[in-house]
Amino acid sequence: MRVSVDENDDGTQSQVEEYGSLSDGESTFENQCSYLMGVEGVVETALNELSHENHLQVKEEIRNKISALETDLCEKYTSALTQVERYREARCEMDRRFDTQYQRKIAEALDNHLTTVQWDHELSSQIEERKIRSDTAYEEAKRKEKAFHEEKLRQEKAKAESELLDYEQSGTPLALAMPFVLFGASFLHFMRMLSIKLHKTLLFHFFVRCILFTTICNWFSGHLVPFLARLRVEEAKRAALEAERRAVKEAAERLGSETSTRAVARVAQEDAGLQMNANAGTSSKVLWAAESALNFEQARLHKFKEVDERNQALRSTYNKDLSSYEKLIKRSINQIRRSTKVVSEKACEIVEIFHDPHCPQSVSMAAFAKKVLSYCISPDNDAFACAYVIVLVTSQVPHAMDLLLAELHKACIYTVPKHITYSESAFESKGAYYKVLGYKESDGKLESTMDYLRRLESYMKLYGALVQTEVQGFQNTHGLKEGWAWMARFLNTLPVNRDTAVALSAFLKMAGFALYRKFKTQFIKVLSYIWNNFLQELKAWEDPAREDLNLSATIRDIQNYMEDKLFLKEPEGRALMGGALL
């Protein structure tokens, strides 16, 4: 094809050139197209890049939103789980509290029931035990009294024999009897000789002996009969003097207690024979007391009366003066101080007096009870120290506790506890009513109300100190259980007035600390009742315009006691100096 080309070189040269020129045009066009295509590729590339970047950006936003949504959902889920857990824990805690409260109520109810059963059992046991002790003491007293009378008869017999011996030793009876003896001997000799002659007839011997016996009896009767007559006269004079003295004493006691006896009898008659209805109210009620408290009071007063009568009989027949023993007891009680050593020494001294064979125990116990009450109202008394001595003594001589409580009941009716309201049908006058309450009379005048309230507070402080006293190794026969029973009877039966408020305040100050340690929440409930009921009624009952109804000091004392929670603090004087008693 080269030849053709060569051959047609001239002819085709123009074509080639023309083609060449065409090729150059085409290349230019191609260059232009490629340039245009390059521009479009750059744009498309840029668009692709933008699209890719946009796509990445959208993916990132979607990823961020998903992440935020997941985070939000996790937080909400966690919060919901937390709330559910807290709710579950709150429900469990609430259920646990309800269970605890329910169990506490069940335990308290069971404890109250068991406490009531135990109190009833212990009360019956104490009644039986005291009855046995009383019977034993009564038998012992009867035995001692019988031995005393036998000893007295033996002494009188010995005295009569000694006087008869003195008569015989004086020579006068022998001188007077000598003629009779000589005559009797001569007559006997004569009769014996005569009996020999009459062949020793027994009738003559009997006849002679009868005459001799009659002669000797006549001589003795001439000397013994006057002596026995003198003894009878002296005994009659002594009995007459004793009867006169007893009559004078009984008349004085009857004159002093006639009004109170009549009032108590009327009160008992009204309480036993009349039934109070709901419409009558409480204004006509005279005696305020629990039946169990009255039974205990009557039993103690009955024992006290028996001991008092026995002591009067012993004093009338006892040759020895017993006042020296009473003075020893009084001195020992007056020397009581807040010291372990002093308390132990004085208790031992009193117990030794109780066991002294030369002094009847009933006399020393009665003196002990009276001197303790005299001490508790003295200016320098120490109720806690005195209570320690009482517990140490009565733990060894239990019968002394009944006499002491009887004296307390006679001096302060709120130690029973009981209250008597004035009634014209039961009392002849206001004075008689005040005597029944415990007011003292001096020179025909009753003591002032302030003096009476001071004595009442002193008696109640001694009673409160007594029930809370506990000594290791010694039994307090009237301890915290009796104090708790006293408070229950007091708040359940007695009215709210000035006297009961003073009594309650004094008792709480002395026994509240020990009662709280023993009964815990139950004592708190009692204090709550006092705050919500007793104090409110007392404030309503108060009348500041009247001096006898101005109770601001007493109300303030009870309020301060509960507001300051003084029952959590040990009262001053409760702990003895020198350590605990052993």
Sequence and secondary structure as in RCSB ss.txt:
>XXXX:A:sequence
MRVSVDENDDGTQSQVEEYGSLSDGESTFENQCSYLMGVEGVVETALNELSHENHLQVKEEIRNKISALETDLCE
KYTSALTQVERYREARCEMDRRFDTQYQRKIAEALDNHLTTVQWDHELSSQIEERKIRSDTAYEEAKRKEKAFHE
EKLRQEKAKAESELLDYEQSGTPLALAMPFVLFGASFLHFMRMLSIKLHKTLLFHFFVRCILFTTICNWFSGHLV
PFLARLRVEEAKRAALEAERRAVKEAAERLGSETSTRAVARVAQEDAGLQMNANAGTSSKVLWAAESALNFEQAR
LHKFKEVDERNQALRSTYNKDLSSYEKLIKRSINQIRRSTKVVSEKACEIVEIFHDPHCPQSVSMAAFAKKVLSY
CISPDNDAFACAYVIVLVTSQVPHAMDLLLAELHKACIYTVPKHITYSESAFESKGAYYKVLGYKESDGKLESTM
DYLRRLESYMKLYGALVQTEVQGFQNTHGLKEGWAWMARFLNTLPVNRDTAVALSAFLKMAGFALYRKFKTQFIK
VLSYIWNNFLQELKAWEDPAREDLNLSATIRDIQNYMEDKLFLKEPEGRALMGGALL
>XXXX:A:secstr
 HHHHHHTHHHHHHHHHHHHHHHHHHHHHHHHHHHHHHHHHHHHHHHHHHHHHHHHHHHHHHHHHHHHHHHHHHH
HHHHHHHHHHHHHHHHHHHHHHHHHHHHHHHHHHHHHHHHHHHHHHHHHHHHHHHHHHHHHHHHHHHHHHHHHHH
HHHHHHHHHHHHHHHHHHHTSHHHHHHHHHHHHHHHHHHHHHHHHHHTT  HHHHHHHHHHHHHHHHHHHHHHHH
HHHHHHHHHHHHHHHHHHHHHHHHHHHHHHHHHHHHHHHHHHHHHHHH    TTT STT  EEE HHHHHHHHHH
HHHHHHHHHHHHHHHHH  S  HHHHHHHHHHHHT  SBHHHHHHHHHHHHHHHT TTS HHHHHHHHHHHHHHH
HTSTT  HHHHHHHHHHHHTTSTHHHHHHHHHHHHH GGGTTEEE   TTT SSHHHHHHHHT  EETTEE  HH
HHHHHHHHHHHHHHHHHH  BTTB  TT HHHHHHHHHHHHHHS  SHHHHHHHHHHHHHHHHHHHHHHTHHHHH
HHHHIIIIIHHHHHHH  TTSGGG  HHHHHHHHHHHHTTGGGS  TTSS BTS   
